[in-house]
Amino acid sequence: MRTIDFSPLYRSVVGFDRLATLLDAAAAQDSQAGYPPYNIERVGEDAYRIEVAVAGFRPDELTIEVKENLLTVTGRKAANDDARKFLHRGLAERNFERRFQLADYVVVTEAQLADGLLSVSLERQLPEALKPRTIKIDTPATSTLIEADKAA
């Protein structure tokens, strides 16, 4: 098992506790089972798509929840009490929960289920206060002219 000790880092940086927690969580998640498989795709400058293979699941058996920058995709199969007798059962219709840590200001814009793939579209939406803006630079000559124009 690989673990990383971040204690030397804490001596010289302040406010990066969340980053260390995310790295620890990512390392722990790698050791978990890989079911269901998924893709993460960048589809634009601030747009992303997560595709989760959910073959055999109906839309009412899937749940997508976002809470505090954590996207959780859950699949709960209804109890199958049929008297079916399988000679081979290769389709894994088991319950799952897949979690994705989202960056700040990343929101889910839509979700679609088609051909056994659940596609979750994400977009980074920065608030106006965080977007770059240009500040006008005044000079004393400009300010005097504007005040003179107002007086006339």
C-alpha positions, 0 to 999 in steps of 0.5 A: 500500500502506498501512502504519502506523508504530507507533514513536511509540507504543512511546515511551509504552506498554509491553507492547502489542507483540502488538497492533502485530503483530496490526494489521500482520498484519491489514493484510497479510492484507487484500491477500491473495486473498479465497478462500474467502469467510467470515463471522464472527458473534457469537452470544452474549456470549462466543460466536462462529461462523465460517462458511467457504464450502467448496463441493465439499470433503468433510470428509476434505479439510478440516483445522481446527487451533488453535495458540497463538491461531491458528485455521487452516482448510485445504482440500486437494482430492484430485487429480482425474485424471478425464478430465472435459472442462469447457465452463465451470469456475466452481467454484473447487476449489483448495486454500486456507488461511485463518487467524484470530487468536483472543483469549486464552481463546477455544476452538473448541467444535465444527465442522460441515459442512453445505450447503457451509458449514463452521461453526466455533463458538468460545467465550471461556472465562475461567479462574476466577482471571480471573472477577470475584468478590466479597470479603467485608469484615470489620470489627473488631466482626464479627471480635470477635463471631466469635471470641467465638462460637468461645470459647463 
